[in-house]
Amino acid sequence: MFFVRTGDYDALAGVLLCITGCEGMFANLGQFNAPSIRIGFVYAYICLVLAYLGQGAKIITDGPNVIPNIFYNSIPGGTGSGVFWLLWIFGLFATLIASQTLITASFSLTQQLISMEALPRLRMKYTSEAFKGQIYFASVNYILMIAVVGAVAGFGTDASLTNAYGFAVSTVMFVTTTLIALQIPFVKNKSWLLAIPFLIFFGFIEGLFWGASLRKVPHGAWFPLSVGVALTILMTFYSWGRSLEKSFDKSHTSRLHDIIFRRHRVASSHEGRAHARFEITQIPACDDEKDQQTNPVELREEIVELPREKRPGNPSVSIEKKALKTPMEDKVELGEQLFLNVRETYLELPRVPTCAIFHKTSNTSKGIPHTFYQFLKGWPALPRVVIFASTEVTNAPHVALEDRYIITKVRSFEGIYGLTVRTGYRDQSRTNMADVVPYLIQAERQFDPKISFEKIKEIEQAAANTTQIMPSYVLLSQKTRWASWGYIRKMLVEELYARLRVMFPDQEIQTDKGDGEAIHIGVTAHI
């Protein structure tokens, strides 16, 4: 109505500041529960409406004397009264609360961006035993301090700082309305007939304010605009790099018997001739023709190096290509024979009375860590105890010792286990072999109730000499068809993204004193 009456479009940017106090309320809502949010919002809304009505009435009756400082000049009793000093104290507290709102909101947004893999994994500390959402980022806190001090000192005048603040708030409001309009059909699965009127009505009103604040870019609004553009470029770049890395992980995921076959092929001498062998990648349990159609068996020809005594000529191990056309029963028998061959290859590896814990690059990654294959390539033997470890962070602040470790035994291969370390969000990601050994023995007892005492001693002796093997990537850029783009891509991947991944790894794995050394095994990844 003010704009229609006066026609002053630039004045809308100043009117927008009247609702920025309300906007600040939404920044810290994630730290409270639903009832407190409702009560606080209703209470603050009523107080704001009454305050703005009172200030408007004071401007109407005594405009020239009030306008220089509307908040303090509209206080009943004037300056120096008891109400004035009471509101002065409230104003001081409001300044502190506003700064705290900015800090906690930045922490929450940073955590969400990290979980979406849009920002590097910064060091985060949980500050509450009761609420997982109360967190602290030291790096973000110092960046905010430097940015605030620099912004206040750099702007110099209140008008420029006000223009920057108004532009930031109006942009957030307009973007939020647009995202809500997109959420209605894509997330809530509602009709576009609801989303379009919502966007037209609220988007038009907020678009007017955003357009008015956009005119203030040369007068201070450039600061939040440049910060937003820089953060958008950073998040887009990091998300692009993570997508390339995850695509490489997915395409190079290996199964245990594949790695053992591959290790045997690499370690075989040139005297062992290559022999065509077929690998069944899926062996379904089919009872009728319908199951056979819905669960097809896929055969893949693979070249493996066989020892001299297992070359073609021995009918018990030779497999002919006509197996591709055999019935389903012959295919299942073929898969069983190939599985026995994998076990024979595995059993041929010499065992060393040590324990090796292979940590995964990510908690969500599947398959065998690439460090296992790299380890087998470099060492001609296999540890007596091999553990593939991953970490699971729970919603509880701490996890009791009896619930911390989950052990699964790989039944097909002796001495290989899967370990899941369940930690609280305030616990350190740490593997203590003295606590893991009883779970290993328990897993063996479940598999073989008559386990011998010598076997238990072998596990205990191996666990006493443990090596923590950490995964890492040496990231290199793939070659492209265009030389200019290839050079730019190489700079982005190898000079920027690869350095960020080294500085901010996915997880920090800590070991207790006495659990052996930790070594890093890397693999070159062309992404």
C-alpha positions as CSV (number, residue, x, y, z in Angstrom):
1,M,0.0,0.0,0.0
2,F,2.9,2.4,0.7
3,F,4.3,1.7,-2.7
4,V,1.0,2.2,-4.4
5,R,0.4,5.5,-2.6
6,T,3.9,7.0,-3.0
7,G,5.2,5.2,-6.2
8,D,8.7,5.1,-4.6
9,Y,10.0,1.7,-5.6
10,D,13.3,2.1,-3.8
11,A,11.5,2.7,-0.5
12,L,10.3,-0.9,-0.6
13,A,13.9,-2.0,0.3
14,G,13.5,0.0,3.6
15,V,10.1,-1.3,4.3
16,L,11.5,-4.8,4.0
17,L,13.6,-4.2,7.1
18,C,10.5,-4.1,9.2
19,I,10.1,-7.9,8.8
20,T,13.7,-8.9,9.2
21,G,13.3,-9.3,12.9
22,C,10.7,-12.0,12.2
23,E,13.0,-13.6,9.6
24,G,15.7,-14.0,12.3
25,M,13.3,-16.2,14.3
26,F,13.4,-18.9,11.7
27,A,17.2,-19.3,11.7
28,N,17.4,-21.1,15.0
29,L,14.2,-23.2,15.0
30,G,16.1,-26.4,14.5
31,Q,17.5,-26.3,18.0
32,F,14.1,-26.5,19.7
33,N,11.2,-28.9,19.8
34,A,7.8,-28.3,18.2
35,P,5.8,-27.0,21.3
36,S,8.5,-24.4,22.2
37,I,8.6,-23.2,18.5
38,R,4.8,-22.7,18.5
39,I,4.7,-20.8,21.8
40,G,7.7,-18.6,21.0
41,F,6.4,-17.8,17.5
42,V,3.0,-16.7,18.7
43,Y,4.4,-14.7,21.6
44,A,7.0,-12.9,19.4
45,Y,4.4,-12.3,16.7
46,I,2.1,-10.6,19.1
47,C,4.9,-8.5,20.5
48,L,6.1,-7.4,17.1
49,V,2.7,-6.4,15.9
50,L,2.1,-4.3,19.0
51,A,5.5,-2.7,18.8
52,Y,5.1,-1.8,15.1
53,L,1.6,-0.4,15.7
54,G,2.9,1.7,18.6
55,Q,5.8,3.0,16.5
56,G,3.5,3.8,13.6
57,A,1.1,5.8,15.9
58,K,4.1,7.7,17.4
59,I,5.3,8.6,13.8
60,I,1.8,9.9,13.0
61,T,1.6,12.2,16.0
62,D,5.2,13.3,16.3
63,G,7.0,12.3,13.1
64,P,9.9,14.7,12.8
65,N,11.1,14.0,16.4
66,V,10.8,10.2,16.1
67,I,12.2,9.4,12.7
68,P,15.9,9.9,13.6
69,N,15.7,6.9,15.9
70,I,12.3,5.3,15.8
71,F,12.9,2.5,18.3
72,Y,14.2,4.6,21.2
73,N,12.3,7.8,20.5
74,S,8.9,6.0,20.5
75,I,9.4,4.6,24.0
76,P,6.8,5.9,26.5
77,G,8.3,8.5,28.9
78,G,11.1,9.4,26.5
79,T,14.8,9.0,27.0
80,G,16.0,8.7,30.6
81,S,12.8,7.1,31.9
82,G,12.7,3.7,33.6
83,V,11.1,2.1,30.6
84,F,13.8,3.5,28.4
85,W,16.6,1.8,30.4
86,L,14.6,-1.4,30.6
87,L,14.2,-1.6,26.8
88,W,17.9,-0.6,26.5
89,I,18.9,-3.7,28.4
90,F,16.4,-5.8,26.3
91,G,18.0,-4.3,23.1
92,L,21.5,-5.3,24.4
93,F,20.3,-8.9,25.0
94,A,18.6,-8.9,21.6
95,T,21.9,-8.0,19.9
96,L,23.5,-11.0,21.7
97,I,20.7,-13.3,20.7
98,A,20.8,-12.2,17.1
99,S,24.5,-13.0,17.0
100,Q,23.9,-16.4,18.6
101,T,21.2,-17.0,16.1
102,L,23.6,-16.3,13.2
103,I,26.2,-18.6,14.7
104,T,23.9,-21.6,15.5
105,A,22.2,-21.3,12.1
106,S,25.5,-21.3,10.4
107,F,26.5,-24.5,12.3
108,S,23.2,-26.2,11.4
109,L,23.4,-25.3,7.7
110,T,27.0,-26.4,7.6
111,Q,26.1,-29.8,9.1
112,Q,23.3,-30.3,6.5
113,L,25.6,-29.3,3.6
114,I,28.2,-31.8,4.8
115,S,25.6,-34.6,5.1
116,M,24.5,-33.7,1.5
117,E,28.2,-33.9,0.4
118,A,28.1,-30.3,-0.8
119,L,30.9,-29.2,1.5
120,P,34.2,-30.7,2.8
121,R,33.9,-32.7,6.0
122,L,34.9,-30.0,8.6
123,R,35.8,-31.0,12.1
124,M,32.6,-31.0,14.2
125,K,32.1,-31.3,17.9
126,Y,28.9,-32.3,19.6
127,T,28.2,-30.1,22.7
128,S,25.2,-31.8,24.3
129,E,24.6,-35.2,25.8
130,A,20.9,-34.8,25.2
131,F,20.5,-33.3,21.8
132,K,22.4,-34.4,18.7
133,G,21.5,-31.2,16.9
134,Q,23.6,-29.0,19.2
135,I,27.0,-28.8,17.5
136,Y,30.0,-26.6,17.2
137,F,32.3,-25.9,14.2
138,A,35.5,-24.1,15.3
139,S,36.4,-23.2,11.8
140,V,33.0,-21.8,10.9
141,N,33.0,-19.8,14.2
142,Y,36.3,-18.1,13.3
143,I,35.3,-17.5,9.7
144,L,32.2,-15.8,11.0
145,M,34.2,-13.6,13.4
146,I,36.6,-12.5,10.7
147,A,33.8,-11.9,8.2
148,V,31.6,-9.8,10.6
149,V,34.5,-7.7,11.8
150,G,35.7,-7.2,8.2
151,A,32.1,-6.3,7.0
152,V,31.5,-3.8,9.7
153,A,34.9,-2.1,9.3
154,G,34.7,-2.2,5.5
155,F,31.2,-0.8,5.0
156,G,31.8,2.2,7.3
157,T,28.2,3.4,7.2
158,D,25.0,2.0,8.6
159,A,23.2,2.6,5.3
160,S,25.5,0.3,3.3
161,L,25.3,-2.4,5.9
162,T,21.5,-2.1,6.0
163,N,21.3,-2.4,2.2
164,A,23.4,-5.6,2.4
165,Y,21.3,-7.1,5.1
166,G,18.0,-6.3,3.3
167,F,19.2,-7.8,0.1
168,A,20.3,-11.0,1.9
169,V,16.9,-11.4,3.6
170,S,14.8,-10.7,0.5
171,T,16.9,-13.2,-1.5
172,V,16.4,-15.9,1.2
173,M,12.6,-15.2,1.2
174,F,12.3,-15.4,-2.6
175,V,14.4,-18.5,-2.9
176,T,12.5,-20.2,0.0
177,T,9.2,-19.5,-1.7
178,T,10.4,-20.9,-5.0
179,L,11.7,-24.1,-3.3
180,I,8.4,-24.6,-1.4
181,A,6.6,-24.3,-4.8
182,L,8.8,-27.0,-6.2
183,Q,8.4,-29.1,-3.1
184,I,4.6,-29.3,-3.5
185,P,4.6,-31.4,-6.6
186,F,7.9,-33.2,-6.3
187,V,8.1,-34.0,-2.6
188,K,4.5,-33.8,-1.3
189,N,3.2,-35.3,-4.6
190,K,0.4,-32.7,-4.8
191,S,-1.0,-31.1,-7.9
192,W,0.7,-28.3,-9.8
193,L,-2.6,-26.5,-9.4
194,L,-1.6,-25.8,-5.8
195,A,2.1,-25.0,-6.5
196,I,1.5,-22.4,-9.3
197,P,-1.0,-20.2,-7.5
198,F,1.3,-20.3,-4.4
199,L,4.3,-19.2,-6.4
200,I,2.4,-16.5,-8.2
201,F,0.9,-14.9,-5.1
202,F,3.8,-15.1,-2.7
203,G,6.5,-14.9,-5.4
204,F,5.0,-11.7,-6.8
205,I,5.0,-10.0,-3.4
206,E,8.5,-11.1,-2.4
207,G,9.7,-10.4,-6.0
208,L,8.8,-6.8,-5.5
209,F,10.9,-6.5,-2.4
210,W,13.8,-8.5,-4.0
211,G,13.7,-6.3,-7.0
212,A,13.9,-3.2,-4.8
213,S,16.8,-4.5,-2.8
214,L,18.5,-5.6,-6.1
215,R,18.8,-1.9,-7.0
216,K,21.0,-1.5,-3.9
217,V,23.8,-3.8,-5.2
218,P,26.1,-0.8,-6.0
219,H,25.4,0.6,-2.5
220,G,26.4,-2.4,-0.3
221,A,24.2,-5.2,-1.5
222,W,27.1,-6.5,-3.6
223,F,28.7,-8.1,-0.4
224,P,26.0,-10.8,0.3
225,L,25.6,-11.3,-3.5
226,S,29.3,-12.1,-3.9
227,V,29.5,-14.3,-0.8
228,G,26.4,-16.3,-2.1
229,V,28.0,-16.7,-5.6
230,A,31.3,-17.9,-4.1
231,L,29.6,-20.4,-1.8
232,T,27.4,-21.7,-4.7
233,I,30.5,-22.2,-6.8
234,L,32.3,-24.1,-4.0
235,M,29.3,-26.3,-3.3
236,T,28.7,-27.1,-7.0
237,F,32.4,-27.9,-7.5
238,Y,32.6,-30.1,-4.4
239,S,29.4,-32.0,-5.3
240,W,30.8,-32.5,-8.8
241,G,34.0,-34.0,-7.5
242,R,32.2,-36.2,-5.0
243,S,30.0,-37.5,-7.8
244,L,33.0,-38.5,-9.8
245,E,34.6,-40.2,-6.9
246,K,31.5,-42.1,-6.0
247,S,31.1,-43.2,-9.6
248,F,34.7,-44.5,-9.5
249,D,34.0,-46.4,-6.3
250,K,30.8,-47.9,-7.7
251,S,32.4,-49.1,-10.9
252,H,35.5,-50.6,-9.1
253,T,33.7,-52.4,-6.3
254,S,35.0,-55.9,-6.0
255,R,33.8,-59.1,-4.4
256,L,36.1,-61.2,-2.2
257,H,36.4,-64.1,-4.6
258,D,37.1,-61.7,-7.5
259,I,40.0,-60.2,-5.6
260,I,41.5,-63.6,-4.7
261,F,41.2,-64.8,-8.3
262,R,42.8,-61.5,-9.4
263,R,45.6,-61.8,-6.9
264,H,46.3,-65.4,-8.0
265,R,46.4,-64.3,-11.6
266,V,49.0,-61.5,-10.8
267,A,51.1,-63.8,-8.6
268,S,51.1,-66.8,-11.0
269,S,54.3,-67.4,-12.9
270,H,54.5,-67.1,-16.7
271,E,54.7,-70.9,-16.9
272,G,51.0,-71.2,-15.9
273,R,49.1,-70.9,-19.1
274,A,45.9,-69.0,-19.2
275,H,42.7,-71.1,-19.4
276,A,39.2,-69.9,-20.3
277,R,36.9,-70.2,-17.3
278,F,33.4,-69.1,-16.8
279,E,32.1,-67.3,-13.7
280,I,28.5,-67.3,-12.6
281,T,27.7,-63.8,-11.3
282,Q,24.2,-64.8,-9.9
283,I,23.1,-68.3,-8.9
284,P,19.3,-68.1,-8.1
285,A,17.4,-70.8,-6.2
286,C,14.9,-71.7,-9.0
287,D,12.1,-74.1,-8.4
288,D,10.1,-73.6,-11.5
289,E,10.2,-72.1,-15.0
290,K,8.8,-68.7,-13.7
291,D,11.7,-68.3,-11.3
292,Q,14.2,-69.2,-14.0
293,Q,12.8,-66.4,-16.2
294,T,12.7,-63.7,-13.5
295,N,16.2,-64.6,-12.1
296,P,18.4,-65.2,-15.1
297,V,21.9,-66.6,-14.6
298,E,24.6,-64.5,-16.2
299,L,27.8,-66.2,-17.3
300,R,30.9,-64.1,-17.9
301,E,34.1,-65.5,-19.4
302,E,37.2,-64.6,-17.4
303,I,40.8,-65.4,-17.9
304,V,42.5,-66.8,-14.7
305,E,46.0,-68.3,-14.2
306,L,45.8,-71.9,-13.0
307,P,48.6,-73.8,-11.3
308,R,50.3,-76.5,-13.4
309,E,48.4,-79.3,-11.7
310,K,45.0,-77.7,-12.5
311,R,45.5,-77.1,-16.2
312,P,43.1,-78.5,-18.7
313,G,43.5,-82.3,-19.0
314,N,42.3,-83.0,-15.5
315,P,38.5,-83.8,-16.0
316,S,37.7,-82.8,-12.4
317,V,38.6,-79.1,-13.0
318,S,38.3,-78.5,-16.7
319,I,35.2,-76.6,-17.9
320,E,34.3,-76.5,-21.6
321,K,32.5,-73.6,-23.4
322,K,29.5,-75.8,-24.1
323,A,28.5,-75.0,-20.5
324,L,26.8,-71.9,-21.9
325,K,24.1,-74.0,-23.4
326,T,23.6,-76.5,-20.6
327,P,20.3,-76.6,-18.5
328,M,19.9,-74.7,-15.3
329,E,21.1,-77.7,-13.1
330,D,24.4,-77.8,-15.0
331,K,24.8,-74.1,-14.5
332,V,24.4,-74.3,-10.8
333,E,26.9,-77.2,-10.7
334,L,29.2,-75.0,-12.7
335,G,28.9,-72.2,-10.1
336,E,29.6,-74.7,-7.3
337,Q,32.7,-76.0,-9.1
338,L,34.0,-72.4,-9.6
339,F,33.4,-71.6,-6.0
340,L,35.5,-74.6,-5.0
341,N,38.2,-73.3,-7.3
342,V,38.1,-69.9,-5.6
343,R,38.5,-71.6,-2.2
344,E,41.4,-73.7,-3.5
345,T,43.1,-70.5,-4.7
346,Y,42.5,-68.9,-1.3
347,L,43.8,-71.8,0.6
348,E,47.0,-71.8,-1.4
349,L,47.9,-68.3,0.1
350,P,50.4,-68.6,3.0
351,R,49.1,-67.3,6.3
352,V,51.0,-65.0,8.7
353,P,50.1,-64.9,12.4
354,T,49.1,-61.3,12.4
355,C,45.9,-59.3,12.2
356,A,45.0,-56.7,9.6
357,I,42.1,-54.3,9.9
358,F,41.1,-52.9,6.5
359,H,39.0,-49.7,7.0
360,K,36.6,-48.7,4.3
361,T,36.7,-45.3,2.6
362,S,33.1,-44.6,3.5
363,N,30.5,-46.0,5.8
364,T,28.0,-46.5,3.0
365,S,30.4,-48.1,0.5
366,K,29.8,-51.7,-0.3
367,G,32.1,-54.5,-1.3
368,I,35.7,-55.2,-0.3
369,P,38.0,-52.2,0.3
370,H,40.5,-51.5,-2.5
371,T,43.3,-51.6,0.0
372,F,42.8,-55.4,0.4
373,Y,43.7,-56.0,-3.3
374,Q,46.6,-53.6,-3.1
375,F,47.8,-55.4,0.0
376,L,47.7,-58.8,-1.7
377,K,49.6,-57.4,-4.7
378,G,52.4,-56.1,-2.4
379,W,52.6,-59.0,0.0
380,P,52.9,-62.7,-0.9
381,A,50.9,-63.8,2.2
382,L,47.6,-63.2,4.0
383,P,47.2,-62.4,7.7
384,R,45.7,-65.0,9.9
385,V,42.9,-62.6,10.9
386,V,41.5,-60.2,8.2
387,I,38.9,-57.7,9.3
388,F,36.9,-55.4,7.0
389,A,35.8,-52.5,9.3
390,S,33.2,-49.8,9.0
391,T,31.8,-47.3,11.4
392,E,28.2,-46.6,12.3
393,V,27.4,-43.4,14.2
394,T,24.2,-43.7,16.3
395,N,21.8,-41.1,17.6
396,A,22.9,-41.8,21.2
397,P,25.7,-39.8,22.8
398,H,27.6,-42.9,23.9
399,V,27.4,-46.7,23.1
400,A,28.0,-49.3,25.8
401,L,31.0,-51.6,25.2
402,E,28.7,-54.7,24.9
403,D,26.8,-53.0,22.0
404,R,29.8,-51.4,20.3
405,Y,31.1,-54.2,18.0
406,I,29.1,-56.3,15.6
407,I,31.1,-59.2,14.1
408,T,30.1,-61.3,11.0
409,K,32.2,-64.2,9.9
410,V,32.8,-64.9,6.2
411,R,31.9,-68.6,6.2
412,S,33.4,-69.3,2.8
413,F,36.9,-68.2,3.7
414,E,38.7,-69.0,6.9
415,G,39.9,-66.1,9.1
416,I,38.0,-63.3,7.4
417,Y,35.5,-61.2,9.3
418,G,33.3,-58.1,8.9
419,L,33.3,-55.6,11.7
420,T,30.9,-52.8,12.3
421,V,31.9,-50.3,15.1
422,R,28.9,-48.6,16.5
423,T,29.8,-45.4,18.2
424,G,27.8,-42.6,19.8
425,Y,27.9,-39.1,18.3
426,R,30.2,-38.0,21.1
427,D,32.4,-41.1,21.0
428,Q,35.7,-41.3,19.1
429,S,35.8,-43.7,16.2
430,R,38.2,-46.1,17.7
431,T,38.9,-49.9,17.4
432,N,40.3,-51.6,20.5
433,M,41.5,-55.1,19.5
434,A,41.4,-56.2,23.2
435,D,37.6,-55.7,23.1
436,V,37.2,-57.2,19.6
437,V,38.9,-60.6,20.2
438,P,36.0,-62.0,22.4
439,Y,33.6,-61.2,19.6
440,L,35.8,-63.0,17.0
441,I,36.0,-66.1,19.2
442,Q,32.2,-65.9,19.7
443,A,31.6,-65.8,16.0
444,E,33.9,-68.8,15.5
445,R,32.0,-70.7,18.2
446,Q,28.7,-70.0,16.5
447,F,30.1,-71.4,13.3
448,D,31.9,-74.3,14.9
449,P,30.7,-75.1,18.5
450,K,33.6,-77.6,18.8
451,I,36.3,-75.1,18.0
452,S,39.7,-76.2,19.2
453,F,41.8,-74.5,21.8
454,E,44.7,-74.2,19.3
455,K,42.5,-72.2,16.9
456,I,41.5,-69.8,19.7
457,K,45.1,-69.3,20.6
458,E,45.9,-68.5,16.9
459,I,43.3,-65.8,16.9
460,E,44.5,-64.3,20.1
461,Q,48.2,-64.3,19.0
462,A,47.3,-62.8,15.7
463,A,45.2,-60.0,17.3
464,A,48.2,-59.2,19.5
465,N,50.1,-58.1,16.4
466,T,47.5,-55.8,14.6
467,T,48.0,-53.4,11.8
468,Q,45.4,-50.8,10.9
469,I,45.3,-50.3,7.1
470,M,43.8,-46.9,6.1
471,P,42.5,-46.4,2.6
472,S,43.4,-43.4,0.4
473,Y,43.1,-42.2,-3.2
474,V,45.6,-40.6,-5.5
475,L,43.1,-38.7,-7.6
476,L,44.0,-38.1,-11.3
477,S,41.9,-36.5,-14.0
478,Q,40.7,-38.6,-16.9
479,K,41.8,-37.6,-20.4
480,T,39.2,-35.7,-22.5
481,R,38.7,-35.2,-26.1
482,W,39.3,-31.4,-26.0
483,A,42.8,-30.3,-24.8
484,S,41.6,-27.0,-23.3
485,W,38.9,-28.6,-21.2
486,G,41.3,-31.4,-20.2
487,Y,43.8,-28.9,-18.8
488,I,41.0,-27.1,-16.9
489,R,39.6,-30.4,-15.6
490,K,43.1,-31.5,-14.5
491,M,43.5,-28.3,-12.5
492,L,40.1,-28.7,-10.9
493,V,40.5,-32.4,-10.0
494,E,44.2,-32.7,-9.1
495,E,45.1,-29.3,-7.8
496,L,41.8,-28.3,-6.0
497,Y,39.5,-31.3,-5.3
498,A,42.3,-33.8,-4.5
499,R,43.9,-31.4,-2.0
500,L,40.5,-30.8,-0.4
501,R,40.0,-34.5,0.0
502,V,43.4,-34.9,1.7
503,M,42.7,-32.0,4.0
504,F,39.2,-33.1,4.9
505,P,38.9,-36.9,4.8
506,D,35.6,-38.7,5.2
507,Q,36.5,-40.0,8.7
508,E,39.3,-39.8,11.2
509,I,40.1,-43.3,12.5
510,Q,41.9,-43.5,15.8
511,T,43.5,-46.5,17.4
512,D,44.2,-47.2,21.0
513,K,47.8,-47.4,22.2
514,G,49.1,-50.9,21.7
515,D,46.9,-51.8,18.8
516,G,49.8,-51.7,16.3
517,E,50.8,-49.3,13.7
518,A,48.6,-47.6,11.1
519,I,49.7,-47.6,7.5
520,H,48.1,-46.0,4.5
521,I,47.6,-47.8,1.2
522,G,46.6,-45.7,-1.8
523,V,45.3,-46.5,-5.2
524,T,45.4,-44.3,-8.3
525,A,41.8,-43.3,-9.2
526,H,41.2,-41.7,-12.6
527,I,38.0,-39.7,-12.2
